[in-house]
């Protein structure tokens, strides 16, 4: 089991930001997200891994708006 105090390395963070969908700590695809919290033009979501038990927060920002027809 990974050390739960170990920070996400810069390389793993870059990979997660490019590809997403996998735990940035252990690489498992068994991740789940909580509800998205929206504040102003940003949003965040707590995400956790069912394999290694680590949690992190995804941070989003508003980059576009699309019309719903």
Secondary structure, 3 states (H helix, E strand, C coil): CCCCCCCCCHHHHHHHHHHCCCCCCCCCCCEEEEEEEEECCEEEEEEEECCCCCEEEEEEECCCCCCCC
